[in-house]
Amino acid sequence: MKLELHLKIISIILAFSLLYLALYNQQPIWAESIRIIISLVIILYFIVIWMRTKKLLYFITSMLLPIWLLILIHPNSFADHFFLWEKENILQEIIQVVQSDNKYKKLTTYVISDGNAPILSKQSYNHSLLTKIASTKEIHPISSNELKKLLKQSYIIGFEMRHNSILFHIKNNRQVRYYLNEESFVYPKDKKIKTQWYRVN
């Protein structure tokens, strides 16, 4: 195998992996399909290198493949960083809109509605996340078209007003919390992503 072909294969694996992370929130089904295909390619290519190649450079670079496979199997932390890197400006705008409107009360969940039915009822969303949201005592549809638009741009289906924080429910069965003050009480099991942003386990 030529070095040029080897580097092309590695580049393709990395490119499709980044595509997977980019689609993780936006199109979960497509993202999962890409993850499965890339994982199979990594495993097969790793076996080919270790069975048939004698070049040291190939062995050294191939050691990155199992590490990258672990990232694909457990993408949540990386996806959350990628999500904030891509959408933080919109999320900050959402936070400002919510804070400036007194109708959003503490310990209440607000969801995007589609006509008379909440968008949460659509089967395209993960059942376990719906159960978590549905268990909340107070659920209100979001009436503001501006806020709906911002939430949809961020792949968010709803948010909860908590004590000094806002818990965002992301489309792909994940949640991130934003603390309004850096010194606010940290909810148990929150894992910090960056200043004031936490991943909810």
Salt bridges, closest charged atoms under 4 A:
GLU4 OE2 - LYS8 NZ 3.82
GLU32 OE2 - ARG35 NH2 2.55
ASP80 OD1 - ARG174 NH2 2.39
ASP80 OD2 - ARG199 NE 3.41
GLU88 OE1 - LYS194 NZ 2.71
ASP114 OD2 - LYS122 NZ 3.23
GLU138 OE1 - HIS140 NE2 3.47
GLU160 OE1 - ARG162 NH1 3.21
GLU160 OE2 - HIS169 NE2 2.88
ASP190 OD2 - ARG177 NE 2.71
